[in-house]
C-alpha cells in the first residue's frame, strides 16, 4: 500500500465505523490533510440517505432522519460521544482531575443528556428545513457540513496540547494547520460548487469561507476551553468540534435557504 493511500486509510479507520484494513501500523503524519477528506464519505452517506428519504417520504422529519441515521451509524456516533462527555465535564465544579475523571466516565449525566437533546433536535430541525426548501442550497449544506466539522477537529491540536500521553490525541501529534486547510479546500469543492449553482461564484466563495470560519471558531473555542479547564485536549474535544461545527453549518444553510 503506497504512503498516500495508507495515510488516507489510517485517517479513515480513525474517523469512520466502516472497516478499513491496514497492512501495517497507522500513519498519522498527514492526518490533518486527510481528516476533511474523510468528511466527504460522511457527506456522501448523508446525501444518499436524504435522497432515499425524499423519494420515500417527501420533505420533512422522516427524510431528515434518513439523512442523519446512516451518517451517525457510519461516522458520527463516537463524535457525538465526545460532545456528550465534554458537556458532562463542563458541568463539574471541581479541579482538573475531577473533570478528567468525568470525561472518561462511560455513564451519561444530565448535562450530556441535555446537550445531546439540543444538538440532535437542532440538527434534525435544520436538516428537515433544508430538505423542505430543496434546491442546490440543501445539498450544498449537507455536503459541506461534514467536511467543515472534520476540519474543525483537525485544527484542535493547533489550539491546545494533549493532556495525556496516550489515546487518540497523543497518537496524531500536531497536524499542520496549513496541511489541514489544503485538505479542507479540496474536500469542500463539491459543497461549494452546489452553492455556486444556487448563488453563483460569489455564493461558492462565500460558502467555503463561511465553512472555514465556522471550523476555526469552533476549534478555537473548544480548544481554549479544554486548555483552561482540563490542561489540554483529548479525543473528546475533536469529537465535540465535529458535532458543533456540523450543526452550525446546517443551521446557517437552513437560514440561507429561507
C-alpha positions as CSV (number, residue, x, y, z in Angstrom):
1,X,0.0,0.0,0.0
2,X,1.6,3.3,-1.0
3,X,2.2,6.0,1.5
4,X,-0.6,8.4,0.5
5,X,-3.2,5.7,0.4
6,X,-2.1,4.3,3.7
7,X,-2.3,7.7,5.3
8,X,-5.8,8.2,4.0
9,X,-6.9,4.7,5.2
10,X,-5.3,5.4,8.6
11,X,-7.4,8.6,8.9
12,X,-10.5,6.7,7.6
13,X,-10.1,3.9,10.1
14,X,-9.8,6.5,12.9
15,X,-12.8,8.6,12.0
16,X,-15.2,6.0,10.5
17,X,-17.1,2.9,11.6
18,X,-16.7,1.5,8.1
19,X,-13.9,-1.1,8.3
20,X,-10.6,-0.3,6.6
21,X,-7.9,-3.0,6.6
22,X,-4.4,-1.7,7.4
23,X,-1.4,-3.8,6.5
24,X,0.9,-2.0,8.9
25,X,0.7,0.4,11.8
26,X,-1.4,3.6,11.1
27,X,0.4,6.6,9.7
28,X,-0.9,9.9,11.1
29,X,1.8,12.1,9.7
30,X,-0.7,13.7,7.3
31,X,-3.8,13.2,9.3
32,X,-4.7,16.9,9.3
33,X,-4.9,16.8,5.5
34,X,-6.9,13.6,5.3
35,X,-9.5,14.3,8.0
36,X,-11.6,16.8,6.0
37,X,-11.4,14.5,3.0
38,X,-12.8,11.7,5.2
39,X,-15.7,14.1,5.7
40,X,-16.6,13.5,2.0
41,X,-17.6,10.0,3.0
42,X,-19.9,11.3,5.6
43,X,-21.3,13.8,3.1
44,X,-22.0,11.0,0.6
45,X,-23.8,8.9,3.2
46,X,-25.9,11.8,4.4
47,X,-26.8,12.9,0.8
48,X,-27.7,9.4,-0.2
49,X,-29.9,8.9,2.8
50,X,-31.6,12.2,2.2
51,X,-32.2,11.3,-1.4
52,X,-33.8,8.0,-0.5
53,X,-35.8,9.7,2.3
54,X,-37.2,12.3,-0.1
55,X,-38.2,9.6,-2.6
56,X,-39.9,7.5,0.2
57,X,-41.5,10.2,2.4
58,X,-41.1,13.6,0.7
59,X,-39.7,16.6,2.6
60,X,-39.9,16.7,6.4
61,X,-38.7,15.0,9.5
62,X,-38.6,11.5,8.2
63,X,-36.4,12.4,5.2
64,X,-34.1,14.3,7.6
65,X,-33.9,11.2,9.8
66,X,-32.9,9.2,6.7
67,X,-30.0,11.6,6.2
68,X,-28.9,11.6,9.8
69,X,-29.2,8.0,10.9
70,X,-26.8,6.4,8.4
71,X,-24.3,9.2,8.8
72,X,-24.3,8.7,12.6
73,X,-24.0,4.9,12.3
74,X,-21.2,5.1,9.9
75,X,-19.3,8.2,11.0
76,X,-20.6,10.4,13.8
77,X,-21.6,8.3,16.8
78,X,-18.3,8.5,18.5
79,X,-18.1,12.2,17.7
80,X,-21.4,12.6,19.5
81,X,-20.0,10.7,22.4
82,X,-17.2,13.3,22.6
83,X,-19.8,16.1,22.7
84,X,-21.7,14.3,25.5
85,X,-18.6,13.7,27.6
86,X,-17.5,17.3,27.1
87,X,-20.9,18.5,28.3
88,X,-20.7,16.4,31.4
89,X,-17.2,17.6,32.2
90,X,-18.4,21.2,31.7
91,X,-20.9,20.7,34.5
92,X,-18.3,19.7,37.0
93,X,-17.5,22.0,39.9
94,X,-14.0,20.8,40.9
95,X,-10.4,20.5,40.0
96,X,-8.9,19.3,36.7
97,X,-8.5,15.7,37.8
98,X,-12.2,15.5,38.7
99,X,-13.2,16.9,35.3
100,X,-10.9,14.4,33.6
101,X,-12.5,11.5,35.6
102,X,-15.9,12.6,34.5
103,X,-14.7,12.9,30.9
104,X,-13.7,9.2,30.9
105,X,-16.8,8.0,32.8
106,X,-19.0,6.0,30.3
107,X,-22.1,7.0,32.2
108,X,-24.3,9.8,30.8
109,X,-25.1,12.7,33.2
110,X,-27.8,15.4,33.0
111,X,-25.5,17.8,31.2
112,X,-24.7,15.3,28.5
113,X,-28.4,14.4,28.1
114,X,-29.4,18.0,27.7
115,X,-26.5,18.7,25.2
116,X,-27.3,15.6,23.2
117,X,-31.0,16.5,23.0
118,X,-30.3,20.1,21.9
119,X,-27.7,19.0,19.3
120,X,-29.7,16.2,17.8
121,X,-33.0,18.0,17.7
122,X,-31.3,21.1,16.3
123,X,-29.7,19.1,13.6
124,X,-32.9,17.3,12.8
125,X,-34.8,20.6,12.5
126,X,-32.1,22.2,10.4
127,X,-31.9,19.2,8.1
128,X,-35.7,19.0,7.7
129,X,-35.8,22.7,6.9
130,X,-33.1,22.3,4.3
131,X,-34.8,19.4,2.6
132,X,-38.2,21.1,2.7
133,X,-36.7,24.1,0.9
134,X,-34.9,21.8,-1.6
135,X,-32.6,23.0,-4.3
136,X,-28.8,23.2,-4.5
137,X,-28.5,25.0,-1.2
138,X,-29.8,22.0,0.7
139,X,-27.4,19.6,-1.0
140,X,-24.6,22.1,-0.6
141,X,-25.1,22.3,3.1
142,X,-25.3,18.6,3.5
143,X,-22.1,18.2,1.5
144,X,-20.1,20.9,3.2
145,X,-21.1,20.4,6.9
146,X,-19.2,17.1,7.5
147,X,-16.1,18.4,5.8
148,X,-16.1,21.6,7.9
149,X,-16.7,19.6,11.0
150,X,-13.6,17.4,10.4
151,X,-11.6,20.5,9.5
152,X,-12.5,21.9,13.0
153,X,-11.3,18.7,14.6
154,X,-8.0,18.8,12.7
155,X,-7.4,22.3,14.0
156,X,-7.8,21.4,17.7
157,X,-4.1,20.5,18.1
158,X,-3.2,23.9,16.9
159,X,-5.0,25.4,19.9
160,X,-4.1,23.1,22.7
161,X,-1.7,20.3,23.6
162,X,-3.0,16.8,24.6
163,X,-3.2,16.4,28.3
164,X,-2.4,12.7,28.3
165,X,0.5,10.6,27.0
166,X,-1.8,8.0,25.4
167,X,-5.0,7.8,23.4
168,X,-6.0,9.4,20.1
169,X,-4.9,13.0,20.9
170,X,-1.3,11.9,21.7
171,X,-1.1,9.5,18.7
172,X,-1.9,12.0,16.0
173,X,0.7,14.5,17.1
174,X,0.3,18.1,15.9
175,X,-1.1,18.3,12.4
176,X,0.0,21.2,10.3
177,X,-2.8,23.9,10.1
178,X,-1.7,24.7,6.5
179,X,-2.0,21.0,5.5
180,X,-5.4,20.8,7.2
181,X,-6.5,23.9,5.3
182,X,-5.5,22.5,2.0
183,X,-7.4,19.3,2.7
184,X,-10.4,21.3,3.6
185,X,-10.2,23.4,0.4
186,X,-10.1,20.2,-1.7
187,X,-12.9,18.4,0.2
188,X,-15.1,21.5,0.2
189,X,-15.3,21.7,-3.6
190,X,-18.5,19.6,-4.1
191,X,-20.4,21.6,-1.5
192,X,-19.1,25.0,-2.8
193,X,-20.0,24.0,-6.4
194,X,-23.5,23.3,-5.3
195,X,-23.7,26.7,-3.6
196,X,-22.3,28.1,-6.8
197,X,-25.2,26.6,-8.7
198,X,-27.6,28.4,-6.3
199,X,-25.8,31.7,-5.9
200,X,-23.1,32.0,-8.5
201,X,-19.4,32.5,-8.0
202,X,-19.9,34.8,-5.0
203,X,-22.0,32.2,-3.3
204,X,-19.4,29.5,-3.9
205,X,-16.6,31.6,-2.5
206,X,-18.7,32.7,0.5
207,X,-19.7,29.1,1.3
208,X,-16.1,27.9,1.6
209,X,-15.1,31.0,3.6
210,X,-18.1,30.5,6.0
211,X,-17.3,26.8,6.4
212,X,-13.7,27.6,7.2
213,X,-14.7,30.4,9.6
214,X,-17.1,28.2,11.5
215,X,-14.4,25.5,11.8
216,X,-11.8,27.9,13.1
217,X,-14.3,29.5,15.6
218,X,-15.5,26.1,16.9
219,X,-12.0,24.7,17.2
220,X,-10.6,27.8,18.9
221,X,-13.5,27.9,21.4
222,X,-13.3,24.2,22.3
223,X,-9.5,24.0,22.3
224,X,-9.3,27.1,24.6
225,X,-11.9,25.6,27.0
226,X,-10.1,22.3,27.2
227,X,-6.8,24.0,27.7
228,X,-8.2,26.2,30.5
229,X,-10.4,23.6,32.3
230,X,-8.6,20.3,31.6
231,X,-5.0,21.3,31.0
232,X,-5.1,20.2,27.3
233,X,-7.3,18.4,24.8
234,X,-8.4,14.8,24.3
235,X,-10.2,12.9,21.5
236,X,-13.4,14.1,23.0
237,X,-12.6,17.7,22.1
238,X,-12.2,16.7,18.5
239,X,-15.5,14.8,18.5
240,X,-17.3,17.8,20.1
241,X,-15.8,20.0,17.4
242,X,-17.1,17.8,14.6
243,X,-20.6,17.8,16.0
244,X,-20.8,21.6,16.8
245,X,-19.3,22.7,13.5
246,X,-21.6,20.4,11.5
247,X,-24.6,21.7,13.5
248,X,-23.6,25.3,12.9
249,X,-23.2,24.8,9.1
250,X,-26.5,23.1,8.8
251,X,-28.3,25.8,10.8
252,X,-26.6,28.5,8.6
253,X,-27.6,26.7,5.5
254,X,-31.2,26.4,6.7
255,X,-31.3,30.1,7.4
256,X,-29.9,31.0,4.0
257,X,-32.4,28.6,2.3
258,X,-35.2,30.7,3.7
